[in-house]
Amino acid sequence: MMFIASKLLSFAVEPLFWVLIFLLAALLSMPRRPTLGKRLAWVALALLLLSGWAAIPQAMVRDLESRYPPPAADADMQKYVGVVVLGGALARSKIWEAHGQVALNEQAERMTVSVSLAQKHPHLKLLFTGGTPSVPPKGMSEAQRAKIFFDAMGVDPKRVLYESAARNTYENARYSATTPGVDPRQPWLLMTSAVHMPRSMGVFEKTGWNVTPYPVDYRTTSELSVLDYSLHDGPALWELALHEMLGYYVYRMAGML
């Protein structure tokens, strides 16, 4: 139920969706209530212009990204048994199926950095968790695509575990804990996008995992400018910031973290 609700609410965090709603309302109001229609059209224009102002969502994303710093470069990796890698980077299933090639998206660091860690620290296991995010589910799960990716990168198949049923962060933590060969009480590294780490850490710790954050896929820097404006990047940053903040508080209210 939570998964279906999250899919339906995903539209609510897209600024251009609200621009479309107000513009449609304006067009429908014009014939009988032209004054209201004009006001709604101005609201749509204001939202469109605001969506391009990247300073506010950048600050929101930066706040989330800064809550969990990555382990130090000289951190002792011998104390960890493995890395839990959250799905999301292999979600372009249609491109994958159309061309028969690995298709990584903007969260690609979840895959590339985990391979790098596996190469540098041969004792580490990789536990990839990711099912089929589409509604209704169809095609290969992310875990199936991840296996093809890790095999292509030369990672020893004996070192990689896969969980293919999870569709969201809560299910990532819950289902991974029951994967054969996994003891969540042992020390694991948790790898996901930096902006997603606060929600992920809360859920995994609530589920009983002994995890240390290893954030990747940063979207902001320490330099923020109020003059940063882009109708290309701005809406995407707003969507990312609102998605994570809304997700965090929904999970919190539901007692998942």
N, C-alpha and C positions, 0 to 999 in steps of 0.2 A: 504493500500500500504506500509506504514511504517513497519507494522508487517511482511509482506512477505519479504521485503528487509532485515529486521533484521535477519530473519531466514537464508537467503542466505549468509549474511555477517558473520554469526556466525562461518563459517569455516575459515574465514580469521584470526581469533584470536586464532586459535589452532596451536601451534608450530609444532605438529606432522603432521598436514595436509601439511605444507610447506616442511617438511622433505620428505614426500611421493611424493610431486610434483617434487622436485628436483631429487629424486631418480628415479622416472619414466622417467623424462627428460634425465637423465644420461643413463638409459638403452636403450632408443630410439635413443640416439645419438651415442652410441658405435659402431654400425656396419659401419657407414659412416664417422663419425667424432669422432674417439676414444679420441683425445686430449680434445675436448670439453666435451665428456662424463665423462672423468676422473675428470675434473674440477668441473663438476656438482655433481659428486659423493662426492668429497671432501666438497663441499658446504653443501650437505645433511648431511654429518657426522658432520660438524662444527655446523650446526643448532641443530642437535640432542644433541651434547655435551653442547651447550649453553642453551638448554631448561632445562637441569638439574640444572643449576646454579640458585639457588633460591634467592640470595641476591638482585638482581635487582627488580624482581617482588614483593618481600617482601617489599622493600622500597616504591614502587609505591602503593601497597595496604595499607600500613601503613599511607601514606600521605592522602589517601582518607578516611580511618577510623578515623583519628584524627581531621577531620574538624568539626565534630559535636559531642561533648561529650554528654553522657546521662544525664538526670536530676539527681540532687543530691539525695542521699539516703533519706534525710529529706525533699525533695521537697513537696510542698503542692499540693496533687493530687485532692483536692476538687474543684479546679478551672477548671478542665478539665471535659468535658462531656463524653469523651470516647476515645477509641484507634482505629485508622485505621490500620489494619493489612494487609500488602501486601502479596499476594500469592507468591508461589514459593517453600514452604516447603513440599507441597503435590503433587509434580509433577510426582511422580513415579506411573503413572496410571496403567501400565501393571502389576506391582507387586501387586498393590491394587486389581485389578480385578482377578488376578490369585489365590490369597490366601484369599481374602475377609477380609483383615486386614488393619488397618491404616499403611501407609508406609511413614515415614518422611525421608527426605534427610538431607544433611549437613546444610541446613538452618532451621533446626528444632526449633531453639530458637524463631523464629517468632511465633510459635504456643505455645510452652511451657511457655515462658515468658508472653505472653498475657493472658494465663490462670491464671498464678500466680498473675498478676495485678488484674484480675477480682475477684479473691478470696480475695485479700487483701483490695480491694476498691470496695465494692458492688454497689456504685453509678455509676461506669464506664460502659458505653456501649462498645461493641466490634463491629466494622464494618469490616468484612472480604471482601476483593475484589480480585477476581481471576476467570477467565473464563477457557476456554479450550485452552491450549497453543500449541496443536498439529496442523499440517497442513496435510490433512484437519481435522477440528475439529471432534472428536469422543469420545465416552465415557462420563463419568460424568465430570462436571466442577470442578475446585478446590473448588469453593464455596460449591458445594454439598458434597464433601468429607470433607470440613472443618466443615460443620454442623454435620456430623457423629462424627468427632473428638471432637468438643466442647460438644456435647451431652454426649459422653462417659466420658468426663472429669467432668461431673456434672455441667457445666455452665448453668444457667437458660436460656432457649431458648428465653425468652422475652427480654433478655439483648443483644442479638446478632442480627445484621443486616447483610445481605449478598448481594453482588453485583457479578453477575455471567457472565458478558459479557466482562470484560476487559481482554486484551491479552498482554498488556505491561504497563509500568509505566505511560505513558501519559493517556491511557484509564483508568487506576486505578483512577487517580485524576479526570478526566472528568466525568466518569460514577458514581463514588461514590458520587459526589456532587449532583447528581440528584436522589439519592436513597431515597425513601419515609422515612420520619422520620429523615432525616439528614439535618442539617444546617451548611454548611462549614464555616460560619462566626463565629460560636462558637469555643471556644478553644478545640482542639483535640490534642492527642498525635499521632505521626506518627511512626509506628514500622516497620522496615525493617532491612536488614543486614547493618552493619556499612559501608561497602565498597560501598553499593548502596545508602547510605543516601544523598550524595551531589546531585545526579541526582534527587532523589525523592523529596527532599526539594525544589529544584528549580522548578520542575514541579508543585508540589502542591501549592506553593506560587504563581506561575504564573497563576494558575487556579482560585485563589481567596480563597484558604483555609487558615484558621488560625491554623497553626500546629506548634507543638513543637517536635523536634526530640527525638526519643527514640531508639537509635541504639542497635542492638543485633548481635549475630553471628559474633563475631570478629575472624579474621584469623591470626593476627600478634600480637606480643608483642613489648615492648620497646627495647628488645634485638635483634639486628641484627648482623649476622656474614657473612663476605665475603666468609667463608669456607663452608657455608651451601649448600650442593649439594645433589640432589636426582632426579633420573630419574623417580621416582614415584610422588613426590610432586611438583617438579619444573614445569613441563608442565602445571599442574592444576593451579598453582599460576600465571604463565604467561597468561594463558587463562582468568583467573578472572580479572587480572589487565588490560589487553588489552581490554577486553569486557566492563568494566566499564568506562575506559578512552575514548574509541571510542564512546560508547553510550552517554557519557556526552557531548562531542563536537558535535556529530551529532544532538542531541537534541538542543544544543545551536544554532547551525547554522540554524536549522529549526524553531527557535523562540519559542520552547516549554518550555524554562526556561530562 
